[in-house]
């Protein structure tokens, strides 16, 4: 029953984010809205980590399976992408480096904030 409740909470947040996306007068991804809603619910105490811990751990540990359809699609359209290999590789390398840099900066900032908060 606990797992059904956790899945229900996650699906409810996803559904609310889809409704918000439909109501917005501009384009904004529902997945980002859902992450913001989840963050706000955890920050305000509406949700506790324990309410979604087990199911979110499962989803995170099996995240690679969610990329299989995208990889298969790329393989299906490889002939169309062959003309743009160099720009695509350049974009992948640059975006990866930027992601690593921002992640490292975020971890340092979060660690410093946690050290100050624990004092």
N, C-alpha and C positions, 0 to 999 in steps of 0.2 A: 504494500500500500504506500510505503514511503517513496518508492521510486516513481509510482504513478503520480503522486503529489508533486514531486520535483519536476517531472516532465511536464505536468500541467502548468506549473508556474512558468517554466521556460517558454512553453507554447503560448501562454497567455500574454507574456511580454512581447513575443514575436507578433501576435495578432494585434495587440494595441499599437505596436510600432507600424504595422501595415495600415491601420486605420489612420494614424497620425500622418503617415506619408500621403495617403489619399486626400486628406484634408488640407495639406499644405499648398499654398499657391505657387510654390516653386519646387523644383526637383531636388530631393534629398533621399539618400538610400535608407530603406527601412531597417537594414541591418545595423547601421550606425545609430539610428534612433533607438533601436532595441538595446544596444550596448549602453547608450546614455541613460535610458530608463533603468536598466539593471544597476548601473553605477549609482544613480540617484536613490533607488530603493535600498541598496546596501548602505549608502552614506547616511540616509535619514533613519535607518533602523527598521523600515517597513519590512524588509527581508533580512534575515540573518544568513551568514555563510552556510550554516548547517541546513538551511532550507533547500539549497541547491548543490551542495558540496559533492555528493556522491555521483549525481548525473553529470555535472559539469566536469568532474575528473574523468569520467568515462568518455565523454565527448572529446576532451582534450587529448586523452591517450590514444584515441582512434582517429585523430584528425586527418591522417594521411589518406584514409578511405574517401574523404570528401573531395580530394583532388584527382581521383581516378577519372571521373567523367570529363574534367577539363583536359587532362592528358590525352584521353582517347580522342577527344574532339580535335586537339592539335594534330594528332597523328592522321586523322581523317582529311584534314585540309593542309597537309604538309606541302603539296604541290603549289598551293596558293601562297604559302608563307616563304617558299624557297627564294622568291625574288627579293625578299626583305630581310634576309638572314643577318647581315651586318648591322643594320639599324636596330633590329630586335635584340641582338646580343649586346650591343652597346647600351640599350635601354635597360636590359637585365642587369648588367654589371653596375651601371651607375645607380640604379634604384636599390640594388643590394648593398652597395657601399653606404648610401644615404641611410638606409634602414638600419644597418649595423651602427652607424655613428649616432643616430637619434636614439636607438635602444640603449647604447652605452651611456649617453648623456642622461637619459631618463632614469636609468638604474642608479647612476651617481647622485642625481638630484633627489631621488626617492630615498636612497640610503642616508644622505645628509639630513634630509627632513626627518627621517625616523630617529636618527641619533639625537637631533635637537628636541624632538617631541618626547623621547624617553627620559630626558634629564629632568 
